[in-house]
Amino acid sequence: EKGRLLFAGPVTFVKGVVAMAGLPPPDRVEVCFAGRSNVGKSSLINALTGRKTLARASNTPGRTQEINYFALGEDRYLVDLPGYGYAEAPVAVVAKWQALLKQYLAGRVTLRRAFVLIDMRHGIKAVDHEILKLLDRSAVTFQVVLTKADKVNKATREATIAQVQGALAAHPAAYPEIVVTSSEKGEGVETLRAIIATLE
Ligand code: GDP
């Protein structure tokens, strides 16, 4: 894929945001990526954007939790939300992050879709349900992206897809189609890229 134009223009880092006041002007379509820490979010964003080092791999617990903005060409943003579910994260950090996340999801008018990443080996866990409920309440359409598909056999793959499909029925904000991906093998990356590129 080297040299191919993946989006309408180059992919660039815009800024890290720690408060609503820091958000760039809402002047273009944006999508966000959420998921438990270690779900493979950085790897997938790097695969999607065709870059090796755009999204930093696994943020350290307790580090300042930033919302990272990337420009996909000139007409859309990709927003990398901090990974959730760190067992060791300080309570104050978690609380601050949750407050910012709520404000962001409820107040960002140009946010078109949230991609919630779920590890194919684990399926939806309790901590994921919290964010799905928040997305329902914020009326932000979300789409589940299963990660690390290369790590499971066919039976696990089918079982996880069935578990997720069953769980989505309870979520009014869920987009029904699940995207299965492997950053390692490239599976689903083009599909996801096409979804992002065509959202209006
Ligand atoms: P993040 O914390 O969600 O940003 O997760 P990372 O992208 O840092 O990935 C966490 C770990 O999973 C790393 O060791 C990655 O190499 C690995 N990983 C991520 N995506 C895949 C994948 O598609 N297949 C395999 N086999 N490993 C992956």
Residues whose N, C-alpha, C, O or C-beta is under 5 A from the ligand:
A	BS01	GDP	R36 S37 N38 V39 G40 K41 S42 S43 R56 A57 S58 G83 K148 A149 D150 K151 S182 S183 E184
